[in-house]
Amino acid sequence: MKIRQVLADTLGFDLLAGKAEIKDFSRQNSKSIAIFLLLCLNLPIAQVVYAQASAEITPKTAWSIALLGLVILALCVYLFAVILQPEKF
């Protein structure tokens, strides 16, 4: 018996049956997913910034600094792609 069939029998539904729906959702909401992942990535970065700065800054400031760093990194990647592939833009 395949693992997929065993899981479907155990759980009562097929986990991979909604694969197409997930792809459609990710295509339609790509900006929302990118913002969500950016904020999730910001969580550990903000904690590192806050830990390195000791008690001199507030947690809100640490979040802001980490978010600013991620935005700068995203802009660098975007501009690098625009320079290398200008015909797509």
ABEGO torsion letter per residue (X at the ends): XBAAAAAAAAAGBBAAAAAAAAAAAAAAAAAAAAAAAAAAAAAAAAAAAAAAAEAABBAAAAAAAAAAAAAAAAAAAAAAAAAABAAAX
